Amino acid sequence: MIFVTVGTQKFPFDRLLKKVDRLVKERVITEEVFIQAGTADYIPACCHYQAFYDRKQFGEMIEACDILITHGGAGTIIDAVKRRKKTIVVPRLAKYGEHVDDHQLELPLKLHEMNLVYTCRDEDVLPYALSVIGNHAFDTYRSNMETFIASVDEFLKAGAPTMIPGRFRT
């Protein structure tokens, strides 16, 4: 199953929805597709869709999908790579009125370089992305939080200074 999410922005992301719907109609996509359409003006004809999912349903959709196609929102992308989901990112772009600027390009392009997601700057690359993502071995996301916690733990075990108002003592 493919899950498509466009986030909760006030701007529609019809460009992505139209492309996915067309790919299903043309049988380029043969899997079942569920779309979280947000504030879209476009109504998908060939896919299951609803405007929004609550937090629990959204998590269940990401967990159930084989492939996630998403906008460039950091929260969704990080959630997907933590769950080791094959993720295709199509960032919203200002030139299409999908966002106020192109900040959704930065993180997806970096994560693409890190081999954690496949980023399509242009929705016309989506068929190619879908053809290669199935057999592609993405790297595993590694959180720096574990390293941070280990370093704090090591620091405390080594006798970290204790804070006293106005000065430190060891």
Disulfide bonds with the S-S distance in Angstrom:
none
